[in-house]
Amino acid sequence: MADDSIKVDVIQTFIAGASPSQGELFRVISDLAKKRDPGVPIVPSLLYAFTDCHFFRDIGIPCYGFVPFKLSSKELAGIHGNDERVSVENVKDGSRMMYDIVNGLAIE
């Protein structure tokens, strides 16, 4: 911006962070995902948007942007849109997956 009349103030900033790909939480998620979809690789991804994970990471709690859904192209295209939706089947499967993650952590 080559205009000195424009002022930009930083309102909020966070240090970029990551959670380890080792540890109990990652292992439980990976094990369940492998059972659910055998042969599909478990890989980290780069999120180029805002996440609340930093609040957890700042106090030493691993946090992942894990999405327990199998999104169709239409659902994926609608993320954060005016008509954002997931199927009822995804709500059921995602709820079951999250329950299984918590249960897997509790019995360790």
CNS distance restraints for C-alpha pairs under 8 A (distance, minus, plus):
assign (resid   1 and name CA) (resid   6 and name CA) 7.99 0.50 0.50
assign (resid  14 and name CA) (resid  54 and name CA) 7.59 0.50 0.50
assign (resid  16 and name CA) (resid  54 and name CA) 7.99 0.50 0.50
assign (resid  17 and name CA) (resid  54 and name CA) 6.72 0.50 0.50
assign (resid  17 and name CA) (resid  57 and name CA) 7.43 0.50 0.50
assign (resid  18 and name CA) (resid  57 and name CA) 7.80 0.50 0.50
assign (resid  19 and name CA) (resid  57 and name CA) 7.25 0.50 0.50
assign (resid  19 and name CA) (resid  62 and name CA) 5.14 0.50 0.50
assign (resid  19 and name CA) (resid  63 and name CA) 6.10 0.50 0.50
assign (resid  19 and name CA) (resid  64 and name CA) 6.89 0.50 0.50
assign (resid  20 and name CA) (resid  26 and name CA) 7.85 0.50 0.50
assign (resid  20 and name CA) (resid  62 and name CA) 7.12 0.50 0.50
assign (resid  21 and name CA) (resid  26 and name CA) 6.00 0.50 0.50
assign (resid  21 and name CA) (resid  44 and name CA) 7.96 0.50 0.50
assign (resid  22 and name CA) (resid  26 and name CA) 6.04 0.50 0.50
assign (resid  22 and name CA) (resid  27 and name CA) 6.81 0.50 0.50
assign (resid  23 and name CA) (resid  27 and name CA) 6.12 0.50 0.50
assign (resid  24 and name CA) (resid  28 and name CA) 6.14 0.50 0.50
assign (resid  24 and name CA) (resid 105 and name CA) 7.29 0.50 0.50
assign (resid  25 and name CA) (resid  29 and name CA) 6.21 0.50 0.50
assign (resid  25 and name CA) (resid  62 and name CA) 7.66 0.50 0.50
assign (resid  25 and name CA) (resid 101 and name CA) 7.98 0.50 0.50
assign (resid  25 and name CA) (resid 105 and name CA) 6.98 0.50 0.50
assign (resid  26 and name CA) (resid  30 and name CA) 5.97 0.50 0.50
assign (resid  27 and name CA) (resid  31 and name CA) 5.97 0.50 0.50
assign (resid  28 and name CA) (resid  32 and name CA) 6.18 0.50 0.50
assign (resid  28 and name CA) (resid 101 and name CA) 6.26 0.50 0.50
assign (resid  28 and name CA) (resid 104 and name CA) 6.22 0.50 0.50
assign (resid  28 and name CA) (resid 105 and name CA) 6.93 0.50 0.50
assign (resid  29 and name CA) (resid  33 and name CA) 6.02 0.50 0.50
assign (resid  29 and name CA) (resid 101 and name CA) 6.24 0.50 0.50
assign (resid  30 and name CA) (resid  34 and name CA) 6.01 0.50 0.50
assign (resid  30 and name CA) (resid  42 and name CA) 6.45 0.50 0.50
assign (resid  31 and name CA) (resid  35 and name CA) 6.29 0.50 0.50
assign (resid  32 and name CA) (resid  36 and name CA) 6.10 0.50 0.50
assign (resid  32 and name CA) (resid  97 and name CA) 7.69 0.50 0.50
assign (resid  32 and name CA) (resid 100 and name CA) 7.70 0.50 0.50
assign (resid  32 and name CA) (resid 101 and name CA) 7.47 0.50 0.50
assign (resid  33 and name CA) (resid  37 and name CA) 5.94 0.50 0.50
assign (resid  33 and name CA) (resid  38 and name CA) 7.75 0.50 0.50
assign (resid  33 and name CA) (resid  42 and name CA) 7.70 0.50 0.50
assign (resid  34 and name CA) (resid  38 and name CA) 4.87 0.50 0.50
assign (resid  34 and name CA) (resid  39 and name CA) 6.90 0.50 0.50
assign (resid  34 and name CA) (resid  40 and name CA) 6.83 0.50 0.50
assign (resid  34 and name CA) (resid  41 and name CA) 7.86 0.50 0.50
assign (resid  34 and name CA) (resid  42 and name CA) 7.81 0.50 0.50
assign (resid  51 and name CA) (resid  65 and name CA) 7.85 0.50 0.50
assign (resid  52 and name CA) (resid  56 and name CA) 7.64 0.50 0.50
assign (resid  53 and name CA) (resid  57 and name CA) 6.23 0.50 0.50
assign (resid  53 and name CA) (resid  63 and name CA) 5.43 0.50 0.50
assign (resid  53 and name CA) (resid  64 and name CA) 6.92 0.50 0.50
assign (resid  53 and name CA) (resid  65 and name CA) 7.55 0.50 0.50
assign (resid  54 and name CA) (resid  58 and name CA) 5.77 0.50 0.50
assign (resid  54 and name CA) (resid  63 and name CA) 7.92 0.50 0.50
assign (resid  55 and name CA) (resid  59 and name CA) 7.01 0.50 0.50
assign (resid  56 and name CA) (resid  60 and name CA) 6.48 0.50 0.50
assign (resid  56 and name CA) (resid  61 and name CA) 5.03 0.50 0.50
assign (resid  56 and name CA) (resid  62 and name CA) 6.71 0.50 0.50
assign (resid  56 and name CA) (resid  63 and name CA) 6.42 0.50 0.50
assign (resid  57 and name CA) (resid  61 and name CA) 4.99 0.50 0.50
assign (resid  57 and name CA) (resid  62 and name CA) 5.69 0.50 0.50
assign (resid  57 and name CA) (resid  63 and name CA) 6.50 0.50 0.50
assign (resid  67 and name CA) (resid  94 and name CA) 7.88 0.50 0.50
assign (resid  68 and name CA) (resid  93 and name CA) 7.45 0.50 0.50
assign (resid  68 and name CA) (resid  94 and name CA) 4.74 0.50 0.50
assign (resid  68 and name CA) (resid  95 and name CA) 7.95 0.50 0.50
assign (resid  68 and name CA) (resid  97 and name CA) 6.31 0.50 0.50
assign (resid  68 and name CA) (resid  98 and name CA) 7.25 0.50 0.50
assign (resid  69 and name CA) (resid  90 and name CA) 5.50 0.50 0.50
assign (resid  69 and name CA) (resid  91 and name CA) 7.76 0.50 0.50
assign (resid  69 and name CA) (resid  93 and name CA) 7.06 0.50 0.50
assign (resid  69 and name CA) (resid  94 and name CA) 5.56 0.50 0.50
assign (resid  70 and name CA) (resid  90 and name CA) 6.80 0.50 0.50
assign (resid  71 and name CA) (resid  75 and name CA) 5.61 0.50 0.50
assign (resid  71 and name CA) (resid  76 and name CA) 5.78 0.50 0.50
assign (resid  71 and name CA) (resid  86 and name CA) 7.42 0.50 0.50
assign (resid  71 and name CA) (resid  90 and name CA) 7.78 0.50 0.50
assign (resid  72 and name CA) (resid  76 and name CA) 6.07 0.50 0.50
assign (resid  73 and name CA) (resid  77 and name CA) 6.07 0.50 0.50
assign (resid  74 and name CA) (resid  78 and name CA) 6.36 0.50 0.50
assign (resid  75 and name CA) (resid  79 and name CA) 6.68 0.50 0.50
assign (resid  75 and name CA) (resid  84 and name CA) 7.22 0.50 0.50
assign (resid  75 and name CA) (resid  85 and name CA) 6.26 0.50 0.50
assign (resid  75 and name CA) (resid  86 and name CA) 6.05 0.50 0.50
assign (resid  78 and name CA) (resid  82 and name CA) 7.69 0.50 0.50
assign (resid  78 and name CA) (resid  83 and name CA) 6.51 0.50 0.50
assign (resid  78 and name CA) (resid  84 and name CA) 4.92 0.50 0.50
assign (resid  78 and name CA) (resid  85 and name CA) 6.95 0.50 0.50
assign (resid  79 and name CA) (resid  84 and name CA) 5.40 0.50 0.50
assign (resid  79 and name CA) (resid  85 and name CA) 7.57 0.50 0.50
assign (resid  80 and name CA) (resid  84 and name CA) 5.82 0.50 0.50
assign (resid  86 and name CA) (resid  90 and name CA) 6.19 0.50 0.50
assign (resid  86 and name CA) (resid  91 and name CA) 6.98 0.50 0.50
assign (resid  87 and name CA) (resid  91 and name CA) 6.48 0.50 0.50
assign (resid  88 and name CA) (resid  92 and name CA) 6.29 0.50 0.50
assign (resid  89 and name CA) (resid  93 and name CA) 6.04 0.50 0.50
assign (resid  90 and name CA) (resid  94 and name CA) 5.58 0.50 0.50
assign (resid  91 and name CA) (resid  95 and name CA) 5.92 0.50 0.50
assign (resid  92 and name CA) (resid  96 and name CA) 6.21 0.50 0.50
assign (resid  93 and name CA) (resid  97 and name CA) 6.13 0.50 0.50
assign (resid  94 and name CA) (resid  98 and name CA) 6.17 0.50 0.50
assign (resid  95 and name CA) (resid  99 and name CA) 6.13 0.50 0.50
assign (resid  96 and name CA) (resid 100 and name CA) 6.10 0.50 0.50
assign (resid  97 and name CA) (resid 101 and name CA) 6.20 0.50 0.50
assign (resid  98 and name CA) (resid 102 and name CA) 6.32 0.50 0.50
assign (resid  99 and name CA) (resid 103 and name CA) 6.03 0.50 0.50
assign (resid 100 and name CA) (resid 104 and name CA) 5.85 0.50 0.50
assign (resid 101 and name CA) (resid 105 and name CA) 6.25 0.50 0.50
assign (resid 102 and name CA) (resid 106 and name CA) 6.14 0.50 0.50
assign (resid 103 and name CA) (resid 107 and name CA) 6.33 0.50 0.50
assign (resid 104 and name CA) (resid 108 and name CA) 6.62 0.50 0.50
